[in-house]
C-alpha cells in the first residue's frame, strides 16, 4: 500500500514539474553550404483576353515584343512603334532553386505583372531565362499560368460595375521551370561540416556540442562561437550523408529564450513569450475622451424688416473620463498572471502598448520591448 502511495506521489510530482521541450537539431540549426538560391527573370505573357498591358503607358512591353519578333525573323515596318497590344503583358518571373538541384529537375515559379495588365488569367508565359545573383542562367521557364481569382466588368469605357475575387495580376506555374545549371556546393570538401544555429545562443551551442560528443566521442564537435559548431564527419560521401541524417534527428533541449515582448504599433498586436515576468507593481488605467462639436444655427429676419440672414456656429466641448481601476500585481508573476491582470483592468490591445512601455520604464517588466 505504501509503495502505491509513493508511486502516485512520484507521478504527481512529475506532472507538476516543468516539461523539457526537446527539439531536433534540424529545427535548431542548418548545415553550412546547404541553402536555396533566388532566381529572377523578365518575360512576356501572351494569350490574354484583352486584359494585357496598355502599351501606350508601358513602352517596355512593345520594345520586348519587337525584340522577340526580330529574333524570330519578323521585321516590323517603321520599328513597330504604332503597335496596340492588348493580349500581351510584361512580367517578372521568380523562383527558388533548392540545394543540390541538378539539370533537368523542375521548379515551381511565380509570375507577376509589372505593367498595368488587368489580369494574367488564361495567359501563357513564353520562354524566359532565370538568372541568379551572379548573372548566370540557372533555369528556363515557360508554361500556362494558373491564377486563383476571377474578375468581371459590366459596361464599356471602364465606367461600368466590376467584381474582382482575389488577386489577378499574379499567378503560378507548377513545374514551370527546368534547371539548366547546378549550383556548386562545398559540403563534400574535407571531413568537417558546420552547424549554424538559427538563433545565436551560447548555452544552446554548448548543449549541442555536449550531445554530439556524448554520442560519437569526445572531440567530434566543438563550438567556434555562439552560432557555429564544427563537427568531424566521415570522409566517404555516402557515410557523410548517413551521418548528417542521424545527426539532424538528435533531440536537444535548447536554452530558454530571453524574455521578449513584440509590439506592432500599427495593428496594436502584442505578443509575449513565457519568460516574461513582473516585479510587484500597481497599474491604473482609465480613458479620457474629448469631444468637440459645432451646432450651426441660422437667424432669419422678419419679412420686410430690412435685415439679413446670419449663420452662427456654437461650438460645444465635452470631456468624458471613464472610471479606472488600480490593480496590484505581485512580484514573480508568470505570463498567465500578466495577461489576467491586464484583462482585469479592461486594457485594449492599443492600451497595452502604452501600459507595457510604462511598466518597462518603471523597472517592473523584465523583458525586452521590440516595436515593429
N, C-alpha and C positions, 0 to 999 in steps of 0.2 A: 504493500500500500504506500509506504513511504517512497519507494522507488518511482511509483507512478506520479506522486505529487512532485517529486524532484524533476521528472521528465516534463511534466506540464509547466513547471516554473521555468525551466530552460527554454521551452517553446515560446512562452510569453515574453521572456527577455529577448529572445532572438527576433520576435516580431516587433518589439519596441525599439530595438537597435536600428540605427540607420543603415540602409542597404548600400553596399558599394556598387557604384554604377560602372560596370566594366564595359569597355569598348574595344573593338578590333583596331589593330594598328592601321589597317587600310582606311579606317574612318578618321584617324587622328593625323596621319601623315601620308605623303606622296613620295614616289620614287623619283629622284632627280633624273632628268632627261626623259621621263615618260610624261608627255604633255601633248595637248592638242594645239593646232595652229589655225589661225583665222585666214580665210581666203575671201577675195573680193573680185568682182568683175563688172564690166559695163556691157549691156547688151540691148537688144531690141525685142519687143513682144509684138507679134503680128496676129491678124485674125480677129481683132476686136470688132464688136458690132457697133461701130460709130462712137465708141467711148474712149478713143485714144487721145493723144496729146493734141491740143490746139496749136498747130505748127506755127501760127503767126506769133505766138507767145513763147514757144520753145524751139528756137532755131537749131539747137543741137540735135534735135530729132531728125530734122531734114538733112543736116550735114551727115549724120550717121547713115541714113538711108542712101544718100548719094554715094558715099564712100563704099558702102556694101555693094551697091549695084555696079559700080565701076570695077570692083574686084571680080564680079561675076560676068564682066564683059558687056554691060549695058551702059551706053553713053547717053546721057540726058541732054537735050538741047538747052543752050544758054545756062548750063550749070544746074538746071532744075530748081531755080530759086522760087518758081511760082507753084511748087508742089503744095497741094492741100491734102494732107494725110489725116484721116480720121480713124483708121484701123490699126495704127502703129503707136507704140508708146516706148519711150526710153526708160530703162530700168537699171537698178543696181542689184546684182546677184551676190549673196553672201552664203558662206558655208563654213563648217568647222571640220578640219582634217584631223581625224583621230590619230593617236600614236600608233606607230608600226603599220600604217596603211601602205598597201602595195598597189602598183599599177594594175588597173583592171577592176578594182573594187569600186563600189558606187557609194555616193553620198546624197543625203537629203539637202536641198537648197531652199533658200528663201528669196523670193523675187519681190522687189519693192519699187513702185513708181517714183521717178524723180522729177517728172514734169507735172502737168495738170490733167492727166488722164482721169476720167471719172470712174473707170472700173477696168480691172485686168481679167475679169471673168470671161472664160472661153478662149483666152489668148494662148499662143504658142511661143515659147522662148526659142529664139534662134541660137545657133552655136555660139557660146560665149566662153572665152578663156578665163579661168580663175587663177589669180596671182596671189602669192604670199607677200610678206613684208619685204623680202629680198628682190621682188620684181620678177621672179621666175614663175612660169606657168606650172601649176601642180594639178590642174583638173580642167575638164571641159564639160560645160553644162548645156543641156538642151532638153526640151520636152513640153508637155501640155501642163498649164498652170491650174491648180485647184484653189479656188477662192471660197472661203467659208462664209459667204454672205450673198445678199441679193439687193438690188436697187430697182425701183420702179418710179417713173416720172410720167405725169399726165400733163398734156398741153404742150404747145410749142413755144419756142423762143425763151425757154428757161423760166417762164412765168407761171407754169402750172404747179400742181401739187406733186410732191415727191415723197417716197418712203424708202429708207435705207436701213437694212439689217446688217449689223456687223461692219467690218472694215473691208472695202472693196479694192483698195489700192495696194494691197499686199497679199501675196499668195505663196504657196509652197508646191514643190515638185518632189515627190518621194522617189529616191534613187535617180534624181535628175542630173547628177554629175558623175563622171568617171575619173578616177585618179589616174593621172598620167606620169607622175613623178613621186618617188618615195622620199620622205624626209630622213636624212641620216641621223642616227642616234648613237650616243656614246655609252649606252648601257652595257654593251659587251666588252668594253675596254678594261683590261685588268681584272682583278678579282675583288674589287671594292665597289660597293654601292652606297649611295647616300639616301637616308631617310630625312625628309624635310617636314617638320611638324606644321600643321595648318595654323596653329596659334603658338607663338614662341612662349615657352614656359620651362624654367629650369627644373622644376620638380617633375613635370611630365617627362622631360627628356631623360632625367635620371632614372625614372621608373621603367622607361622603355629599354634603356641600356641594361638595367639590372635583370629584367625579364629575359632579354635575349641571351645574356651571358649565363643565366641560370639554366637555360635550355640547351645551349650549344657549347658552353665552356667559357672560361674567363678569357678576356681579351678579344673576343669575337666582335664586340661592339664597343664603341666609345663615343662620347658626345664632343663635338667641336665647340658648340655654344648652346644657347637655349633653343635653337631651332634645328640644327643639322646634326645628324648622327651617322657616323660611318660604320658600316658593317662589312666584315670579311665574308665573301661569298665564294662558292666553288668556281673553279676556273672553267669547267665544262659548261657550255651554254645550256645544255639540257638539264644538268644538275642545278644550274643557277636559276632557271625558270621554276623548277620544283621547290627550290629553297625559298625563293621570294613568295611563292604561293602560300607555303606554310607560314612564313614569317608574317605576312599580312593578316592571316587569320588568328594570330595570337591575341589573347584578351589582356587588356591593360586597364588598370584603374587610374584614369587621369587625375591630375591635381584639381582641387576646387578652383573654379574660375573666380577672379576678383569681383567684388560687388560692383554692379553697374546698373544705372538707370538710363534708359534711352527715351528721349522725349522728342516727339515730332511737333514742332511749333505750328505747322500748317494745318494738321488734322487734329491735334490735341491728343494723339495716341501716346500712351505711357506704358513702357514695358520694363519690368524689374526682374532680375534673376533671384534665385533663392538665397543668395549670400547677403542680400540687403538686410541690415539691422538698424535699430534705433537706440539712442540713449533716452533716458527719461525726459519727456518734454510735454508741454501743453500747447495745443493747437486751437485757435479760434478762427472761425470762418463766417463771414456774413456778406451779403450782396447789397451794394449801394447802386441804385439806378436813378438817373437824372433824365427827365422828360421835358422837352421844350416844344410847345405847340403854339400855333398862331390862330386866333379867332378873327376872321375878316368880317367886318360889318360895313354896310352901305347906308349912308344918311341921305334920304331922298327929300328935297324941299317940297313945300306945299305948292299946289298949282298956282300959276301966275304970281308967285311971290318974288320972282327975280333971282332966286337963289340957284345954287348949282349942286350937283350930286357929288358927295365926298365919300371916298372909301377910306376907312380907318382899320388898322390892324392892332389887335390887343394880344401881345404875347403873354403866354402863361407858362410858368416854370413849376414843375412838380418834382419833388425828391422823395424817394421811397427807399427805406432801408429795411431789409429783411433781418429778422432776429437770428443771431448766430449762437453757436454752442462752443463751449470750451471743453475739449476732450483731453484727458490725461493718458499718455501712453507710457508704460513702464519701460525701463531700460532692458535691452536684450530681446526686444520683440522680434518675432520672425516675420517673414514676408506676409504670411496669412494675417498676423496681427496688424501689420501696416495697412493692408487693404481693408480690413474690417473697420479700423478706426477712421480711415478717410471716407469710407462709405457712410459711417455713422454721422458725420458732420455734414453730409449732403454735398460733398465736393464733386463737381463735374470734371470730365477729363481736361477741359480748358483750365479749371481752377487748380488742378493738380500741378500744372506747370509752375505756377507762382508759389504754391504751398511747398513743393519739394525744393525749389530754389531757396526759399526762406529757411527751411529746415537744414539745408546744407550750409547756409551762411551762419546759422546758429550753432553748428557743430553737432547737431543731433542725428543727422543722417550719415551713416557710414557707407558711402557708395560714391562711385564716380558718376557725375552727371554728364551726359553726352546729348547735345541738341542737334538734331538732323533736320 
